[in-house]
Amino acid sequence: MTDIAKRADIIIGVSSAYEKEGVYVSAMRRLHLSQPLVESDLPDDWEVIQLLAKKLGAEYSYSSSEELWDEVTQVANKRFSGAKYYRLKRHAKRGIQWPVFIEDTPVLHILDFRTEDGLGRYVYKQYQLRGMVKEILDGKFYSKDRNKFYLTTGRTLSHYNNSAQTKRSKRLLSRYDEDVILASVEDREILSDRVILKSKYGKTTKLPVKFTDKIRPKTLFVTFHHAKSRVNSLFGDEADEFVLTARFKSVKVEVILG
């Protein structure tokens, strides 16, 4: 099991994406009906949710994924009313794009927009310098304190996100069995081989430091693949005020020498 699964009180096995039937909707408005490649005796996601809901007093009686999708086409009829299973099966290769009534809509807007007057609605928001962007451009961000740095995060080629799958490969894990900090060669004199990163929200464990000429001075880059490193504790719950993206890419940190 993954590190996250080990924290659960109840583990329920479900069929994988290659073992189930269901509709996927992409960012291109394209609907695809997946078909199982192999048979499985494990339940589908909706079956587990329905079972739990019944235990909590709900009255659901779905018998198939098609029955669920039929309800979606009724509730969201302006988008999916014509996207029945038989049509999705007929166009299984290319898919169909919503809105789907009699035919699908490969191009969303041609002569006008789908509004009462045919005109699109655009809302302009004046760009504002704020937060660390403003501090950096004003020259106030990079502290003269030798232990204060700007931190950004990213992944290595060997691992993906929290490495729940990639660290199961001994070869991949052998390349990066712990998270690593990249620092500028110009900061070599003020950093040690292993350091702790600390922000106002939390701090990491001791992490190894590698020096490179690809990082600018007073900037640090750290990977986030291993939960034991506690890298995510540096960022708190702050998010962008408009799109609510988590603050995983920029934060002020203090370096505690190992």
PyMOL commands that set and color helices and strands:
alter all, ss='L'
color gray80, all
select helices_A, chain A and resi 5-7+45-55+65-75+77-80+85-90+131-137+166-168+170-175+185-190+227-229+231-234
alter helices_A, ss='H'
color red, helices_A
select strands_A, chain A and resi 22-25+30-34+96-97+148-154+181-184+194-198+207-212+219-223+251-257
alter strands_A, ss='S'
color yellow, strands_A
deselect
rebuild
show_as cartoon
